[in-house]
Amino acid sequence: MAVQLHAITFDCVDPQALARFWAAALGQDVDPSDYPGIVTIGMGQGNPFYVFQKLDALPSGRNRAHPDFSTDDYERDCARLVGLGASVVAEVKENGIRFTTFTDPEGNKFDLTDE
């Protein structure tokens, strides 16, 4: 059996607030949670789903991994993400690929491409 993407997990200070950001960005709802410090989006709807877990001491430095997302309306969704609180880190066009690197409200990096 091959490895499959199961979940994307964000270590964060405020799981509820970060889950609300990502739920709005992805057009989904925040799941109800029975676990203190853990909030999810898309649990039980197949893989991947998103997990936001509270850590009292976040590691400093750059992300060791980040999610990539695609869209059919690149300009609209770039503007929408910024309106939700994302920050643009870089806009890249190379080798026929266009993507924007963002950070979410807690500084986690992610990319959006039109591919």
CORPE-V235711 format. One record per residue. RES is the residue in one letter. SS is DSSP state (H for helix, E for strand, L for the rest). PSI is psi in whole degrees, -180 to 180 (NA if undefined). D_CENTER is the distance of its C-alpha to the mean C-alpha in whole Angstrom. Layout:
<<RES | SS | PSI | D_CENTER> <RES | SS | PSI | D_CENTER>>
This chain:
<<M | L | 138 | 27> <A | L | 157 | 24> <V | L | 137 | 21> <Q | L | 150 | 18> <L | L | 125 | 14> <H | L | -52 | 14> <A | E | 156 | 11> <I | E | 122 | 8> <T | E | 133 | 9> <F | E | 123 | 8> <D | E | 131 | 11> <C | E | 169 | 12> <V | L | -41 | 15> <D | L | 86 | 14> <P | H | -39 | 12> <Q | H | -47 | 13> <A | H | -42 | 13> <L | H | -37 | 9> <A | H | -39 | 9> <R | H | -42 | 11> <F | H | -52 | 9> <W | H | -34 | 6> <A | H | -45 | 9> <A | H | -42 | 11> <A | H | -37 | 8> <L | H | -3 | 8> <G | L | 36 | 12> <Q | L | 177 | 12> <D | L | 152 | 14> <V | E | 133 | 13> <D | L | 150 | 15> <P | L | 149 | 19> <S | L | 137 | 19> <D | L | 2 | 22> <Y | L | 119 | 20> <P | L | 133 | 21> <G | L | 3 | 17> <I | E | 127 | 15> <V | E | 141 | 13> <T | E | 161 | 12> <I | E | 131 | 11> <G | L | 13 | 13> <M | L | 133 | 15> <G | L | 3 | 18> <Q | L | 15 | 17> <G | L | -179 | 17> <N | L | 153 | 14> <P | L | 161 | 12> <F | E | 173 | 11> <Y | E | 134 | 8> <V | E | 134 | 10> <F | E | 114 | 10> <Q | E | 134 | 13> <K | E | 130 | 15> <L | L | 134 | 17> <D | L | -33 | 20> <A | L | 102 | 20> <L | L | 139 | 17> <P | L | 144 | 18> <S | L | 165 | 18> <G | L | -173 | 18> <R | L | 155 | 15> <N | L | 142 | 12> <R | L | -17 | 14> <A | L | 157 | 11> <H | L | 153 | 8> <P | E | 148 | 6> <D | E | 136 | 8> <F | E | 155 | 9> <S | E | 161 | 12> <T | L | 156 | 14> <D | L | -14 | 18> <D | L | 79 | 18> <Y | H | -54 | 16> <E | H | -45 | 18> <R | H | -46 | 17> <D | H | -31 | 13> <C | H | -47 | 13> <A | H | -39 | 16> <R | H | -43 | 14> <L | H | -41 | 11> <V | H | -41 | 13> <G | H | -28 | 15> <L | H | -12 | 12> <G | L | 1 | 12> <A | L | 155 | 10> <S | E | 139 | 12> <V | E | 128 | 14> <V | E | -44 | 14> <A | E | 146 | 16> <E | E | 124 | 17> <V | E | 135 | 19> <K | E | 109 | 21> <E | E | 146 | 23> <N | L | 37 | 25> <G | L | 9 | 24> <I | E | 137 | 20> <R | E | 130 | 18> <F | E | 158 | 15> <T | E | 133 | 13> <T | E | 129 | 11> <F | E | 166 | 10> <T | E | 144 | 9> <D | L | -180 | 7> <P | L | -18 | 10> <E | L | 10 | 11> <G | L | 6 | 10> <N | L | 130 | 8> <K | E | 146 | 8> <F | E | 159 | 6> <D | E | 150 | 9> <L | E | 128 | 10> <T | E | 159 | 14> <D | L | 10 | 16> <E | L | NA | 18>>
